[in-house]
Amino acid sequence: MEYCNENIKDVYHELFDEALARYNEKQTRNDRIIDDYYEKICSGKQEKPFHEIILQIGNKDDMGAKTEDGQLAAKILDEYMQDFQRRNPTLRVFSAYLHMDEATPHLHIDFIPYTTGSKRGLETRVSLKKALAELGFKGGTRSETERNQWAAAEKERLAEIMLKHDIEWEKKGTHEKHLSVLDFEKQERQREVAKLEQTISGSKEELSDILHQQIAAGQETEQIRKEGEAILQEVSELTAANFLLKEQTETLTEDKEKLLSENEKLEKHQKNLQQEINKMAQSKEVMERNIHAYDEDVKWQLAEPGALMSAKAYRDKKALPLVEKLKEVVKNLTIKCVQLTEQGRKLTAKVDGQQVQISRLTDKVMEQSDTIDRLQEKASDLERHLGREQVQLIVEQSKAVEQAERAKKRPKRAFEMSR
């Protein structure tokens, strides 16, 4: 006959999942988190994942499974099983069978002992000792363990059912008979006393748990202190990095503004040079127009000799003055041309130099802009890491430190006190 046959892992989830979740939420270290409580118990040495008891009345000679007495034995075992879970609420039965296919009827019961309200570990956890203690069984000598006392009490319960069916339990190896009603009541009183003593023992254990918790709290406090120091160190490093980034950004911004100003001046200078070149071009055009005047203007033409003018008079009065005048003009034009050529060469070289400098400054401005953008990205990352308010606080603290350092570097003025 099958009374129950549940998967042990499902029963573990039913009994311990809520307590396991609460326990894991409190943990600050990953190595203390329990992923699977059933696997932890199986791999541990303190508790067994479940316990089993087997009960049998008589043997094949007096209680054979196929005999009438064997059927009576099965009935007694069934009656015993019906009340087992109510009688033992801290022993969760997940598998129970009454076997009739062997020589003698016998009952198999598999159960998980558990306790609730624990101060250490899981609030609800596996514990045979505490599960039996809650049922009133307190361990004594080596032979009088909680389990042995409980097993003896269960046998007494089975004996009571047997007695109702006129079957007396013969304790082999002893001359003891079944407990009388008075003896049974005395045992119940002893259980109550044991339960009270267990309560006292539980208080001691609770005190021990509190001490363990205090030690654990001290260890966690030390861990938090170390983590706090690490965070402060990180904040200090980030503050220094932010201060350095701020100084670099300000310096690069000033350099950029200076370069832009120089670039603007060079562009203006280049425009002025271009205007001078334009003026030179205009002077050339004027000179070219003057050259045409020498070909066409009457005053630059050699007059025809008069009918009565001698050759000497013509030479002295007409030809030589015109030649001298032309020489002076040619000399002035030559000087002017040389000056304009040299000036044009210098201006062209200067324009080329200015153009190269403008190109260099433009490249430097672009490089400074890229650097500023990178610094601004770093500052944004710092803000995301610490938060806007924290970054603002760090900047203000940095400014205060910077002002204090500048105040220290500022030369002090001495004043004489006059009487």
Order of alpha helices (4+ residues) and beta strands (2+ residues): beta-alpha-alpha-beta-alpha-alpha-beta-beta-beta-alpha-alpha-alpha-alpha-alpha-alpha
